[in-house]
Amino acid sequence: RDRRSREGREAGGAMSEDSLYRIKHVWYNKKQVPILMQNLNGPCPLLAISNVLLLQGKITIHSDLAVIDFSHLIQLVGDFLVDSNPPHEDPSLQANQQQQIADAISVLPKLGRGLDVNVRFQKVTDFEYTDELSVFDMLGVTLRHGWLYDPQDTRTASVVKQMSYNELICMLVS
């Protein structure tokens, strides 16, 4: 209870059970690594990103913490995003890069609630671009899906072609 209160105060936010994530230590590559546990049912891409970065050793959480607050987690991932994207050497590209970083940081809180993706069926890494997906790219985290059709099923392949999920649904409805 004491750690939870301290963590909440450090993060500067109101305390509620849904803003806290339990920390569990697991063995990974012959060392103990913290991972974050989901606090509510449903998708949480922020936890997925955080756990990838924790397992890769790119972000760390102090070993004596039992929980982490949502805002502290956003700060950790945001700091890594900035640190892993140093200013571009070309001054003409720096403004664009800084805007991309600012946009990605502004999207981070939305990733605590879910992720709207529009898959394409050709490859496991094929998605329609969204601001949310750019965060994965900027953090070096590869997002994959399993929505592929059997290429030997030529009938399905001829219908789906290069369509996205949303395009396919629109076609089916009309």
C-alpha positions in Angstrom: 0.0 0.0 0.0 2.9 2.4 0.9 4.6 1.8 -2.5 1.3 2.4 -4.4 0.7 5.6 -2.6 4.2 6.8 -3.2 4.1 5.9 -6.9 0.8 7.7 -7.3 2.1 10.9 -5.6 5.3 10.8 -7.7 3.3 10.5 -10.9 1.2 13.5 -9.7 -2.1 11.9 -10.6 -5.2 10.9 -8.8 -5.1 7.4 -7.5 -7.5 4.9 -8.9 -7.1 1.1 -9.3 -7.4 1.4 -13.1 -4.5 3.8 -13.4 -2.1 1.3 -11.7 -0.3 -1.6 -13.2 1.1 -4.4 -11.1 4.7 -5.3 -11.8 5.7 -9.0 -12.1 9.3 -10.3 -12.4 9.9 -13.0 -14.9 13.0 -14.9 -16.2 13.9 -13.8 -19.7 17.3 -14.6 -21.4 18.7 -15.9 -18.1 17.9 -12.7 -16.1 15.0 -11.5 -14.1 13.0 -8.7 -15.9 10.0 -6.8 -14.8 6.8 -6.9 -16.9 3.6 -5.1 -16.4 0.3 -6.8 -15.8 -3.0 -5.7 -17.3 -5.3 -4.2 -14.7 -8.6 -4.4 -16.7 -9.8 -6.6 -19.5 -9.4 -5.3 -23.0 -6.5 -4.2 -25.2 -3.7 -2.1 -23.9 -1.1 -1.4 -26.6 0.8 0.8 -24.1 1.4 -2.3 -21.9 2.5 -4.3 -25.0 5.0 -1.5 -26.0 6.2 -1.2 -22.4 6.7 -4.9 -22.0 8.6 -5.2 -25.3 10.9 -2.3 -24.2 11.3 -3.8 -20.7 12.2 -7.2 -22.1 14.7 -5.6 -24.5 16.2 -3.6 -21.6 15.5 -0.3 -23.3 13.5 1.0 -20.4 13.7 0.1 -16.7 11.6 0.2 -13.6 13.0 0.4 -10.2 13.2 -3.1 -8.7 11.5 -2.2 -5.4 8.2 -1.0 -7.0 5.2 -3.3 -6.9 3.0 -1.1 -9.1 3.5 1.7 -11.7 1.1 4.6 -12.3 -0.2 5.3 -15.8 1.3 8.7 -16.0 4.7 7.4 -14.9 4.5 4.7 -17.6 3.7 7.4 -20.2 6.7 9.4 -19.0 9.0 6.3 -19.3 7.9 5.5 -22.8 7.9 9.2 -23.8 11.5 9.7 -22.5 12.7 6.6 -24.4 10.9 7.9 -27.6 12.8 11.2 -27.4 16.1 9.6 -26.5 15.9 7.0 -29.3 15.2 9.6 -31.9 18.1 12.1 -31.6 17.9 15.3 -33.7 18.4 14.7 -37.4 21.8 15.9 -38.7 20.1 17.7 -41.6 18.6 21.0 -40.1 15.9 21.0 -42.8 14.6 17.6 -41.5 14.8 18.5 -37.8 11.5 20.4 -37.6 9.6 17.5 -39.2 11.3 15.0 -36.9 10.5 17.1 -33.8 6.8 17.4 -34.9 6.7 13.6 -35.4 8.1 13.1 -31.9 5.6 15.6 -30.4 2.7 13.9 -32.3 3.8 10.5 -31.0 4.0 11.7 -27.4 0.5 13.2 -27.7 -0.8 9.8 -28.9 0.7 7.8 -26.0 -2.2 8.3 -23.5 -4.6 7.0 -26.1 -2.7 3.7 -26.3 -3.8 3.0 -22.7 -7.3 2.4 -24.0 -6.8 0.4 -27.2 -5.6 0.6 -30.8 -7.7 1.0 -33.9 -5.9 -0.8 -36.7 -6.8 -1.5 -40.3 -4.9 -4.6 -41.4 -4.1 -5.6 -44.9 -4.1 -9.3 -45.6 -0.9 -9.7 -47.6 1.7 -9.7 -44.8 1.8 -9.9 -41.0 3.3 -6.4 -40.8 0.9 -4.8 -43.3 -1.3 -2.1 -41.8 -2.9 1.1 -43.0 -1.0 4.1 -41.6 -2.4 5.8 -38.4 -0.8 8.2 -35.9 -1.0 5.4 -33.3 1.0 3.0 -35.5 3.7 5.7 -36.0 4.5 5.4 -32.2 5.4 1.7 -32.7 7.7 2.7 -35.6 9.4 5.5 -33.7 10.0 3.1 -30.8 11.4 0.4 -33.0 8.6 -2.1 -32.0 7.3 -4.2 -34.8 3.6 -4.8 -34.7 2.3 -8.0 -36.3 -1.2 -9.5 -37.0 -2.4 -12.9 -38.0 -5.1 -12.0 -40.5 -3.8 -13.6 -43.6 -5.6 -15.6 -46.2 -4.2 -18.9 -47.6 -2.4 -17.9 -50.9 -3.5 -21.3 -52.3 -7.1 -20.2 -51.9 -7.1 -18.4 -55.2 -10.8 -17.5 -55.0 -10.4 -15.6 -51.7 -7.1 -14.1 -52.9 -8.8 -12.8 -56.1 -11.4 -11.0 -53.9 -9.2 -9.7 -51.1 -6.2 -8.7 -53.3 -4.6 -5.6 -51.7 -7.6 -4.6 -49.8 -7.6 -3.5 -46.2 -10.1 -4.8 -43.6 -12.1 -1.6 -43.8 -12.2 -1.7 -47.6 -13.3 -5.3 -47.5 -16.1 -4.6 -45.0 -17.3 -1.7 -47.2 -17.3 -4.0 -50.2 -19.3 -6.7 -48.4 -21.9 -4.2 -47.1 -22.5 -2.6 -50.5 
